[in-house]
């Protein structure tokens, strides 16, 4: 059974097709049509709702895309939709600010904007322009009405930050804690399909051995597109989000260890604190709604050749802890990928956590993403470079690209052209030519083969131009 709060009212679901999204459940089963369907892919934000979740004793709010969230993922959480904001005849301060600043035009996108603003209102004590833009970055307005919406995001603070949700905070925490402490199985079934949410690593591993054909769902930001875009029906879903061991986020002193179910929003600070270049990469891989649910483990597991994080992890010499039953093995990230969407995972095996070596003095890490849009877009080419220069020569180098082959991959010939050579423009010229021995990219609707090769070469040139400084000024990473 799935149990969650819809605002302050507990809902229980036992018989429902697990492929049902939160959006479809709201609209088709509850008649809550304020939440809109626009793109059905997590791009437009019209379906934005807010989840309240317990983090220890704290109640944390986050905006998510309802269109690509399986309804089973709601267990133990509070779901808030635009219908819940109004108090009697009084609009919520967020809604009132939208009215006062004329922030709504055609109105289709308005509920999604309101919910993103509501989440911001609940998580920020004061408004700040840059963070407001980030919060609204996953919501599209085709009427081009962004300025008054940004104004409303500031004006909504005039009424303070307390509201009905603040008043009900203690009761909400108490109810969510009771749901989480219940020993009942977290499951959902309907139309001969099943959703499971094991509560421990042992239970999770056992479930996958019993159901080796199951698809793992974490944030669902990629998997759920198969349901909404390709109209596929997935018979067995196993949720990663209830397993504490898959939520590990720790600095061991030698490495950063990140559980495969940790969201980008949770690990962003740790990763960018160690490797500053990762901040922009993470912020550009998707909107805040996507990053609130999407996971580093999922980005690796789906084995997309244009996944943003694998090239960086490969260049950093990161490793994966894989588990099958009680047996584990550790492999380099670069060895995980076999061919297009094919990995080394055995039936019933899964990624438990990612181990990323900490930055070391004397090395430099840079990563670059090239895409048609700056934000919220898929890479045409993504390059990652890890370099150490000693006495004017390249002492160590690791280079990886996404979008240049059927898998994210090391540029071995390019590395050989640089290793032991002077850190000079001549060496970069040779390395640029060597890329043709590493990759034979294809043409598709994102970029032509010639464009990809030229961009990859230009990223090498950019790396050189950005790092014209003495070796003792180079900050950074780990050579794989």
N, C-alpha and C positions, 0 to 999 in steps of 0.2 A: 504493500500500500504506500502511496505517496501522500504525505501530509505537509501542508504549508499554510501560511497566513495570506489571505487576500485582504490587504489592509489590516484589519483587526479581527477578521472572521476566519476561523480555521476551516480549511477545505481538505477533504480526503478523496483520493481517486484510486480505485483498484482496477477497474475494467475500462481501459482506453488504449487505443493503438499507440504504442510507444513512439511511433514516428510523428505523432502530433506535436506541432510546435506550440510554444506558449501563445503566439499570435493567434493561431487557429483555435486554440482552446478558449481564449478570451472572446473572440468574435463569434465562433460557431456554437460554442457550448454554454457560454455565460452571457452572450448578447452584449458584451462590452465592446462596442464598435468605435470608441474613441481612439483606440490604438489602430493605426492604419497600416495597410500593406502597400509598399511602394515598389521596391526592387526585389524583395524576397531573397536578398543575398548579403544583407548587413552593410550596405553601402549608403543608403539614403537617410536612415535615421527616423523615418516616419513611424516605425514600429517601436520606438524607444520606450522602455518601461524601466522601473527602478527596483532593485532588489535590496532588501535589508538583510544582513547576515551577521551572525555573532562572531566576533573576533575576541576570544576570551570573554571578558565581561562587557566588552564594548559592542555597540550596534553600529555597523558600518553600512553605508549606502553606496550603491554604484549603479550607473546607467548601463543597460545592456540592450542588444537587439533581440526583440521577441521573435522575429521571423526565423532565426536560426538557432533558437534555444529549445531543445526537447523539453516537453512538459515535465518529465521525470526529474530534471535538474533542479526543479523548484523545491524538492524535499528539504524541510528544515529551514526554509527561508521565508521572508516576507515579500510578497509581490505587491507593488504599488503602481496603479495606472492613473491616467489623467482624471478618471471619474472619481478618484478618492481624494482629490485635493480640495475641492470646494467644501466649506463648512457651513451647512445650512444654506442661507442665501448669500453668504459672503465668499467671495473668491479668495483663493490662496494668494499671498503676496506675490508669488511668481506669476500667477495668472493676471492679477490686477496690474502688475507692471507692464505686461504685454498689451493690455488694453490701453493703459495710459500713454504708452510710447508709440501706439499704432504699429505694434510689431507683427500683427497678423494681416496678411493680404488675402490670398485665395483661401487660406485656412487649412489646406490639406496637411501641410507639414507642421502646423502649429502644435498639435498634441505632443509630437516627438520633441520639438524644441522645448516645450514647457517641461517635459520630464527630464531632459538633459540639464535644464536650468535648475530644476528642483534638486537633482542629485548634487549639483554644484553648491546650491544654497545650504544643503545639509552637511557638506564636507569642507566648506571654507568659511572661516569666520568673517572675512572681509573680501570684497571683490578686487580682483587684480586682472588687468586687461589680458595679459598673455595667457594666463590660466583659463580665463573665460573663453578665449579663442580656441584653446585646446579642447575645452569641454564641449564647445559647439561644433567642433571640426567634423564630427560624424553625422551632422544634420544638414541636409540640403534644402535650400529654398529656391525654387525655380522662378519666383517673383523678384529675386535679387533684393530681398528685404533685410539684409544682415545688419545694417547699421542700427535700426531701431531695436532689433533683437538684442544686440550687444548693449545698447542703452538700457533696455529692460533688465538685463542681467546685473546691471549696477543698481538701478533704481529699486529692485526688489528687496534690497537690504535696508531700505528706509523704514520698513516695518519691523526690523529686527530679525533674528534668526529662530526665535521660538515659534512653534505652531502646534497644531493638534498632535502631530507625530511626536513632538518633543514631550508633550504631556502624557502620551501613552507609552513612552519609551520603556519604563520599568515593566509594565504589563507585557509588552511585546517581547522583551528579553526573556521574561519568565516563561512565556508560552513557547518560544523557539527553543529554549533550553530543555523544556519538557519533551518536545518532539525529538530533539537530538538524543536525549537520554533513553528514549524508548528502545526496547530490545527487539521490536518488530522488524521483520525484513523490509528492506526498501526495494520494492519491485513494482512492476506495472505490466499488465498483459492485456492483449486485445488483438483480434484479427490474426490469431496464431503467432503473434510476435511478443517478444519479451524484453523488458528493461530491468537490469540488475544494478544495484549500487552497493557493493561490498563495503564493510566498515573497517577492514584490516588488510594488511598486505597478504597474509596467509589466505584469507577468504578470497581476495582478489585473484591471487595466483591460482587457487583451486577452481574458481569460476571459469577462468580461461582454459584450464586443462579440460574442464567438462564441456566447454563451448568454444573449441578452437576456431570456429568459424565466426565468432562474435566480432563486432566492430567496437573499438574503444571510443568513447566520447568523453572529451574533457570540456573545452569551451564550445565545441561544435562549429567553430567559425569556418572550417573547411569541410568537414564531414557532412554537415547539414545542407550544404549546397547540393549534394547528391540527391537529397530528398526534395528540395525546393526548386532546383533548376533542372535536374535530370529525371525527376519524378521516380527515383528508385525507392524500393521498399526494403528496409533493412530488418531482417528477422530477429536478430539479437543484438542489443546494445548493452555494453557494460560501462558504467560511469566511473571515472577515476577520482572524482572530487571528494569522496567520503573516506578516502584512505589516508590516514595521517602520515604514513611513511612516504607517500607520493607528494606531500606538501612541504617537505623539508626544504629549508632555505638557510644555509649556514656557511660561515667562513671558518675553515679548518686551520687557517694560518698558512697552508701551502696551496690551497685551492678553494674555489667556490663550489659548493655542492647544492644543486637545485633539483628538487623533485620534479618528476615529469608532469605533475598536475599543477605546478605553480604558474600562476598567470603572469603575463608580461607586466601588468601594473604592480604586482608584488615584487618581481625580481629586477625591475628597471633600475631602481636606486642602487642596488648592490652591484649590478653589472656595469652601469655607467660610472659609478664611483671608482671602479677598478680600471675600466677601459672607457674613457670619456667619449671615444668615437661611437660607442654602441648606443649612446643616448639618442642621437639623431636617427640611427638606423631603426631603433625600436619605435620611436615616435612616428616614423614614416611608414612602418609596415601596416598600420591600420589606425582607425579612429580610436578614441578612448573607449567606446563601447566594445570594440573588438579586443583591445588590449586588456579590458577588465575580465574577459573570459578566455581569450586565446592563450595557449601555453607554449613555452619553449619546447617541451617534450612533443607536443602535437606538431609543431613546425618541422621537427626532425622526422617524426614517425611517418608523416604522410609522404615523405620521399619525393617531394616536388623538386624538379630541377631548377625552379626559380624561387624556392623558399629563401627568405632573407637571411636567416640566422646560420644555416649550415656552412656557407663559405667562411664566415667569421670564426665559427667554432673549429673548423678544420685548420685554419691558419694559426689559431691559438693552441693547437694540440690538445683539444678537449677530448674527453673519453665518455663513453656511455656504460652504465651498469645495466646489463640485461638480466632479466629473471625469467625462469620457467620453473614453476613449482617452487621448490626450495633451493634449486641450483641457480647460481649466478655466474656471470662471466663479464669481463671488462674488455671493451674494444675501443680503438680510436674512432672518433666520429666519421672520419674519412672511409673507414672500412665497413660502415653500416650500409652504404649504398652500393647496389649491385648493377642494376640497369634501371630503365625508366619505371618508376613506381615499384621497383622490386628491391627488397632489403634482405639482410642476413637473418632476420627474425625467423625462428622455427615456430611451428604451430603451438599456440599457447604461451609464447614468449612475448615479453613486453619490455619497454624502457622503464627502468625504475628511477634512475636519476642521471643527471649530467654532471660531470666533474670538469671544471674549467681551471687550469693552472693560473695562479695569481701573477700579476705583472711583476717583471723583474727589471732592475735598473740596467740601463744600457741598451735597451731594445725599444723599437717603435712599432706600434700597431695602428694601422689606418684601415678604414673600410669605406667604400663608396657605393652608393646605390644610384642607378640611372633608370628613370622611368618616365613615361609620357607626362604624368602629373607629378608634382612635387610630393604631395601627400596622398595617403590612402590609395595607393596604386601598386600594381604588381611590377616587379623588376623586369626590365629588358636585359640588363646586365648588372650583376652585383659582384664587386671584387673586394677581397680582404688580403692585407699585406702585413707580414710580421718580419721585422728586419733588425739585425744588429750589425753595426759598423764599428770596426776596431782598426785604428791606425790608417784610416782612410780606405779600408777594404771591407767588402761585404763578408762578415764572418759567419753569418747565419741568415737564412731567408726561408720563409714559407709563404706561398701565394696560392690562393684558392678563388675560384670563380663559380658563380651561379648564372644560369642562362646561356652558357657557352657549350653545354653538352647535355646528354640525357640524364645526367646526375650532377650534383655539385662536386667539383673535382679539383685536385691539386694541379698546378701548372708546372710539371716536373722539368720539362725542357727549359722553360723560362727561368726556373730556379737555378738550373745548372749553368745557364748563361751568366748568372749574377754571382754565384758562390765563389768566393776567393778573389773576385775581381775588384778593381778600384770602384769606389762609389762615385761614378762619373756619368756624364751624358753619353759617352761612347758605350758604356756598359748597358745603359738603359736602351739605347738603340738596338743592341744585340738581343736584349731580352724581349723587346717588342717584336722583333722578327721571329724569335723562337716560339712565340705563342701559336704560330701557324702549325707547329709540330705537335702542340698540345691539344688543340681544339679544331673542330670542323663544325661550327655552329650552323643551325638551320634558319631559314626564313619563316616567319609566321606573322600574325597580325600585330604582334608587339614590336617587331623589328626585323630587318633583313639580316641575312648572314654577314654581308659586308659591313653593315652598320655595327653589328655586335663585335666583330673582330677589330674594327677601328676604335670603337669605344674602349674595349679591353686594353688595347695598346695605349690609348690616350690616358687611361687611368694609371698606367705605369709612369708615363711622363708626368702626370700630376703629382704622383707620389714623390718623384725626384724633386720637382720644383718646390714642393711644400716642405721638404726636409733638407734644405740647404743650410745646415748648421753643423757645428762641431759634434763629434761623436758623443762627448760627455753631456751634451744637451738633449740627446735623443732619449725619450722617456719610453721604456715600456713593456713589452710583453714577453711572450714565451715562444721559443722556437720549437716547432713540432719535430 
